[in-house]
């Protein structure tokens, strides 16, 4: 995100001496993408950011993926993955893998406990808050997140989730092996969001001022590349708390974006999914379908036409309102539909006729389209509705 921010105490010139009130040097750290060829920020630490005093393996939750074979559209009920002891579950170690491939992994968690300090060294994270609220404490400063917020966490941002309020914190975590950013077509050649973009810089909320925490021998969990499934973990012990930054500036930092600030594009006839795009990663896109006025041609058909995903798997997470095209399928809030490449999908029987004449859809869904096939994770297998594939025909095997 080429949108400059500055927080805390930074020197007037980069790569120059910056001293504590007692005369000691602060340690300058460059956090940058793509080597030295893309967005970056400079952080000024009290301690040495490279220092570690211990390291051991961190065993991640089950990361196995099984192929979608036979090739089927699938309905996953994510609310089945929550448990009665959610207050003892945290937003990092409690994640259950739902779907994934070599480019992106999608997990779900219902949490109530403060998470360990953590950073993802595999790629950026885009975490959608379905419900509940939290403070996301980061090395840059705190983010306040609530229902409807996307929380964008750049690769290797040390942070932890601190739930707030009485209700469970429900998170839909999209973990990339790349970076996640606004689509290139929304940006000027210098990185400013353009007039036709459905949101602007004012809608992106960066962290508050950095907070220095004094604590010794602190554990930090690191998710990184390697292992049998392409991702593994290490548990570091660092001699001083990683939240020791007195100031930072640059164009790389975590931020939140409220889905309610997305301005939908509508037309006389049905608009294709790219108008709903909010972010992009390598080999996948993220879209959101928000409450909106719908098609106003006198003969318009407001629900989607049937379509074949020639190049992608489509994952729709239904997180609010009433999604018109899926009525009669068993899908409800907290559901995922997976419509894989090679399967033609569209409205459920009767949905087209019911939608004729509609002027407004009160629906909220987050969509991930991937350009490589997705496998089912442990959470996906545990929450599947086995009858969904047959709902268009009204009968299945032996019926």
N, C-alpha and C positions, 0 to 999 in steps of 0.2 A: 504494500500500500504506500504509494509515493505521496504521503501526506505528513508533513514534518510536524513533530511534537517535541517539546522540551519540558522536563520536570526536574525539580530539585536543584542541586548545586552542580553546575558544570563550568569549566573554564571558558574564557572567551575565545580560545584557539584550540582546535583539536590537536592531540598528540603533543601537548606541552605539559609542563609540570602543574599539577593540581594538588594542593597540600591541605591537610587537616588543620584545624585551629592550633594544634600542638606542633605543627611543622612537618609531620610525616607525609609521605606521598600516598595519595590514593592510587589504586591500581586501575588503569584504563583497560577495558575489554571491548573489542569490536565483535558484535554479534551480527553476522551477515549471511546472506543467501548467495548461492551459486559462486562460491569462492569469494572474490572481491568484485564481482561483476553485476550485483543487483542490490536490492534494498538492504540497509543495515542501520544499526544504532550503536552508539558508544555509551557504555555504562561505566560508572566510576565506583569502585568497590573499596571498602575499608580493608578487607582481607585479600588473600590471594585466591582468585576464582579457580585456579587449577589444583588447589591443595586437596588431597584425600589422605585419610589415615587407615582406611580398611576398605575391602571390596569382597563381595561374595555373590553367588548366583541368586537371582530373584526368579522364582518359578511363577510364570504368568498363569492366569486362568486358562482353561482349555482353548487352544488356538487351532484345533484341527478343523478342516473344512472337508465336506463331502460333496461330490458333484451332484448337480441337479439332473439326475437320471433315474428313471425316465424323465424326459424334458416335460415339465409341468408348470403351469401358473400355480402359485402357492399363496396361501393366506396364513400369516403368523400373528398370533394374539400375544403381543408383548406384555400386556398387563397380567398375563398368566405367569410371567417371570418374577414378579414381585413376591415377597414373602412376608409373613407376620413379624419377622424380626428385622425389618428394614432399618430400624433405628441403630442397629449394630453394623450396618453395611455402609461402606464408603464409596465415593464416586469414581475411584480409580481401581482398587483391587476387586471391587464387586461387579465390574462390568462382565456381561455375558455376551459372547460373540454370536451375532445373529447371521450375518452374511459377510462374505469377503472374497477378495481375489488378490492378485499381486499389486494392485494399485490402491485399494481402499478396503478398510474393514469397518463394519457397522456393528456397534454394540449397544446394549441397553442396560440401564441400572436404575434401581429404586434405592435411594440412599438417605441416611439420616445422621451418619457419623462423619466427623472431620477426616479427610483423606490424609495419607502420608504426603510428604513432599515428593514431587514427581516431575519428571520431564520426559517427553517423547522425542527421542533422537532419530526416529524413523521418518517422521513427516509432520506436517501441520495437523492440528485437530480443529474440527468445527463441531461444537457440542450444542445441540438444540435443547433448551429447557422446556420440556412439555408442561411441567407444573412444579410448584414449589419455588423456593428462592435460596440464594447462596451468595456469599462473598467468595470470589476467586482471588486468593492472595497470590501475587506473582512477584518475581524479582524486580519488575518494573513498578509495582504498586498494585493496589487492590482494584478489582472490578466488581461491581454490584450487578447480579444477574437475577432475573425473574422469569416467570412464564412468558414464553414467546420470544425470548432472547436467543440469538446465536452468539456463542462465545468462541472467538477465533483465537487460537493459541499457536503462535509460530513454533516451528520445530526447535526443540531444546530450551523452551521457556520453562524454568523451574517454577512450580506453582503447587497450590493445594486448594481443594474445595472445602468450604466451611458452610454447611447447610444452616439456614435460618428459618424461623417460623415453625409451626406445629405440624405442617403436612409433609408428606414424603417429597423428596427431591427426585423427580423423574427426568432422566437425561437420555437423549438419543445421540450417541457419540459416533461421529464420522471421522475416522482416522486415516489420513492419506499417507502414501509413501513419497509424496511430493509436497509442493506448497499449494495453499488454497487462497484465492484472491478473486476480486471482481472480474467478470469476463472482459477480455481485451477490447471488445467492441463498445463497452461502456466508457472507455478511457481515452483521453487525448493522448497524443504522442509523448506528452510530458507527465502523464499519469493522473490528470484531473478527471473526476467523474463528469461526463458530458450531460448536456441538457436532456437528451433522450433517455438517460439512465433512470431506472425506477427508484433510485435513492441517491443521496449526495453525501458529502463529507460531514454535514451537520448531523446526519443520522448515525454516524459511527462514534461510539463512546469509548475513549481510551481510558487507561488506568488513572487512578488518583496518584498523589505524590508517593514516591517510594518510602517504605518504612524500614528502618534499621532494627533488626532483632539481634540481641546479644545472647548467644547460647553456644555451648561447646559440644562437640562430638554429636553431630546431627545426621540422621539417616536420610538419604535421598534415593528414591527408586528411579531407575533409568530403563526405559524401554528402547531397545536398539536392534539393529539388523543382525541376523544370524540365526542359528538354530534350525531345527528340522522344518519348521513352518515359516521360515523367513523372518521371524521376529522372536526376540528373546529378552531377558532382563538381567540387570545387575543392581545390587544393593550397595551403594556407597555409604561410607561414613566420612563426613567432612569435618575438619577441625573447628570451624566456626559456621554459624547459621548462614545459608546462602542469601538470605535477605539482608545484605549489608551494603546495598547501593544507595549512595547519597544523592545521585542525580544521573540523568541520562538524556540523550537527545538523538533524533534520527527518524527514520521512516519505517522501522520494523518494530512492532510491539503488539501486544494482545489488545483486542477491543471487542465490544459487544455491538450487535445490531438487532433491533427489535423488529420482528416480522410485521408488526402493525405499521411500521414506517415504510414498508414496501408499497409503492404506488402501482397498482395493476394496470395493464394495457388491455383494453377491450376494443371490439370492432363490430361492424354490422353482422359479420358471420364469425364462426368459431375461430379463435386464434390458436396457433400451434404452441406447444410447450416452450420453445425457446423464449417467448415473451415473458415467461414466468421465471427465467433464470436469475439466480442471486449470486452464486459463486461458481468457480471452476477450479478443478485440479487436473493433474495429468491423467488422461483417459477416463475422466468422469466429470459430470456437472451436477450442481445442486440447484434445484428450482423450488419455489413455493407457490402454492395455490391459495390465495387469500380471498376473503369476502369481497365480492365485486358485482357491479352491474354486468349483465351478460348481453349476448348478441341481440341487436335491435333491428336486423332485417325483418320485414314482415313474415317471411317464411323461414326464419332462422331455426336451426336445430341446436339448442344451447349446449347439450352434452357432447363429449368428443365422438368423432366418427371412429369406426373400427380401424385399427392400424396394426401393421406388422413391424416389430422392432427388428429391422434388418441388421443393424450394427450394434445394438445395445440391449442390455437388461434394464428394465425399469423397476425401481423400488419406490413405492409410495407409502409414506407413513402418515396415517390419518390421525390428526392431533387436535381437531376442533370442528364444531359445526356439524353439518350433515352432508356428506359427499354424494351428490345426486347420482353419478354414474354407477355407483356400487350398491345402490339400494337393492335389497333382496339377496345379497350374496353372503350375509353373515358378518360383513365387515363393519366395525364400529370404531369409536375412539380408542386409540392404542393399538390398532391393527396395522400390519404391513401387508401390502400385496406385492408379490414378485411376479412380474410378467417378463419372461425371458425372451431373448432373441430367438427367432424361429417359431414363435407362437403369435398368432394374430389375436389381439384383444381389443376390448371396447366395452360399451355399456352393457349392463345386465339386461335380460329380457324385460321389457316394459319401461325401462328408464327413459328411452327416447320419447315415447308417447307422453309420459308424465311430465317431462320437462318442457314440452311445447308451450309457448306463451310465457314462460318464466322471464322475469326481468332482473332477478337478483339471486345469486347463490351465496348462502351463508356456510362456507366451507373453509377449512384450513388443513393443508397437507404439505409435507416436506417430501420432495422427490429427489432421488439420486438415480441418475442414468449412468451406467458404466459401459465402457466399450470393450470390455472383456467379460466373459461369463462369470457369474457369481456362484460360489459354493455355499452350502448351508453350514453354519457353525452350530455349536452345542445349544445355544439359546434358540436358534431357529428351529432345530429339530425338536426341541422340547415344547415349542409353542405352536406347532403346526395344526391347522384345521384340515383334516384329510379329505373333506368333501368339497373343498372350494373349486377344484379343477373342473368339476362336473356341473357347476351351477348354471352355465350358459345353456347346456343341453337339457337340464332337468333330470338327468339320470346318469349313472356311472356304470362301472363294470358289473355285469350281472343284473342291471336294472331294466 
